[in-house]
Amino acid sequence: MQFSRILAAPFVLGMAICFYLALAVDQAYSIYVVPCVVFLALIYIFAPQIDWFWYQRNPPELPEGLRTFFEKHCLFYQQLLREEDRNLFRKRVALFKIATDFKSPQEDTAVTEDLKLAVAASAVPLTFHLPDYLFPNFETVVVFAQAFHSPQFPQYIHASESFAEDGVLLFSAPHLMKGFMSPREYYDIGMHEWAQAFVLGFPDLNWPADEPERWHAFSRISGFPAQAILQWINRPNVELLPATIVHYFHFPQQFKAVLPEVYGELEGIFGLERVRG
């Protein structure tokens, strides 16, 4: 139960008691309803801030079975050698999931917990080195049942995109889950779009220059030819820098061997080696 509702319960009870006393004993008791209503209104208005304050200090635990799930499917989690880092990852995934507004384009259809988990776990590695690990400019995620058209790319049935003007990320559910659960077999669109959001949030960092020939290096790092990545996402102007960041996170040893200078630049930003022990 949300903490704001627990906080509101005594005032609801107090208001009910005051109503009863006003009707059964003396109307003078009705005056005490006013402060209860005021406090309930304040709790209602500030419920998101109250709940987030509580969750930050009392982060919810993910189910025990997710440890095995992350160990099997999440490459970043597999690279975390210290148990305290793994605990921090799980807590941040749980909090990120709470802080994100998930939407489905289909009426009366909710985004399932496994999709929320995949979205959150794709984002957390990018800000793992930061105390403020949320993406304040991208708080909404829309998950489609399949590849989709959008106002930005009406002529393309595509798998993902970021819309910075409204702070929205859009994903095709099957593409998202395949890339998250089997990132060595399917390109990870979840991390790609969050990487784009991170780049937009920190434009002044010392990012590697966009060198188009780098697309040809990806096949030697991950086995994904450039054309396969472009066709998997299937929209114009798929961003090179987010694709580079995805490869840095998922295939660090191969990346360092093939693109050592670019690896050093990204290491200066994300510090992956610090959390790999």
DASUL-V564194 format. One record per residue. RES is the residue in one small letter. OMEGA is omega in whole degrees, 0 to 359 (999 if undefined). Layout:
{{RES OMEGA} {RES OMEGA}}
This chain:
{{m 180} {q 183} {f 180} {s 178} {r 176} {i 179} {l 182} {a 187} {a 180} {p 180} {f 175} {v 178} {l 179} {g 179} {m 179} {a 179} {i 180} {c 176} {f 180} {y 180} {l 179} {a 181} {l 188} {a 187} {v 186} {d 180} {q 180} {a 179} {y 183} {s 180} {i 183} {y 176} {v 186} {v 180} {p 177} {c 179} {v 180} {v 181} {f 178} {l 178} {a 179} {l 179} {i 179} {y 182} {i 186} {f 182} {a 180} {p 180} {q 179} {i 181} {d 180} {w 176} {f 180} {w 182} {y 179} {q 181} {r 178} {n 185} {p 179} {p 178} {e 172} {l 179} {p 184} {e 182} {g 181} {l 175} {r 178} {t 179} {f 179} {f 180} {e 183} {k 192} {h 187} {c 184} {l 180} {f 179} {y 179} {q 182} {q 180} {l 184} {l 181} {r 182} {e 179} {e 177} {d 178} {r 176} {n 180} {l 179} {f 182} {r 180} {k 181} {r 176} {v 180} {a 181} {l 179} {f 179} {k 179} {i 186} {a 185} {t 177} {d 182} {f 181} {k 172} {s 179} {p 180} {q 180} {e 177} {d 177} {t 180} {a 175} {v 185} {t 184} {e 181} {d 177} {l 176} {k 180} {l 180} {a 179} {v 183} {a 181} {a 175} {s 183} {a 189} {v 180} {p 185} {l 181} {t 184} {f 181} {h 185} {l 174} {p 176} {d 192} {y 178} {l 177} {f 187} {p 179} {n 179} {f 184} {e 184} {t 177} {v 177} {v 181} {v 179} {f 180} {a 180} {q 177} {a 196} {f 165} {h 175} {s 178} {p 179} {q 184} {f 186} {p 183} {q 185} {y 169} {i 190} {h 189} {a 183} {s 172} {e 172} {s 180} {f 190} {a 184} {e 180} {d 180} {g 186} {v 169} {l 181} {l 183} {f 165} {s 186} {a 181} {p 178} {h 179} {l 185} {m 178} {k 180} {g 179} {f 186} {m 181} {s 186} {p 175} {r 181} {e 181} {y 181} {y 187} {d 181} {i 179} {g 179} {m 180} {h 183} {e 175} {w 176} {a 176} {q 177} {a 179} {f 179} {v 179} {l 179} {g 182} {f 186} {p 186} {d 177} {l 184} {n 183} {w 173} {p 178} {a 176} {d 178} {e 187} {p 180} {e 179} {r 177} {w 183} {h 178} {a 185} {f 181} {s 177} {r 181} {i 187} {s 188} {g 178} {f 173} {p 181} {a 183} {q 179} {a 178} {i 182} {l 180} {q 181} {w 178} {i 171} {n 169} {r 182} {p 170} {n 173} {v 191} {e 180} {l 185} {l 175} {p 177} {a 177} {t 181} {i 177} {v 180} {h 177} {y 182} {f 188} {h 184} {f 189} {p 181} {q 179} {q 180} {f 182} {k 181} {a 185} {v 183} {l 186} {p 181} {e 179} {v 176} {y 180} {g 178} {e 179} {l 176} {e 177} {g 179} {i 188} {f 179} {g 182} {l 183} {e 180} {r 183} {v 178} {r 175} {g 999}}
